Amino acid sequence: MELYKELKQLVEEMETDVTEFYGKKKNSTAGTRVRVNLQRVRELAFGIRLEISKIKKERKKEKDATRNN
């Protein structure tokens, strides 16, 4: 859950840079910051996917163990 919170915070923090890049300012440096942050978003999303898979496997094992007892 911590990774999701970090992802959510990062996306919220990117809003200013996204607005500066696409808005009237057309700030290219803001675009670079967005690209760097999007790479971090990708890494966090991958981590969340791994975490979810791990939890699902653990839950399945627990469920199967309770069925067998």
Beta strands, then each sheet from edge to edge (+ up, - down):
end
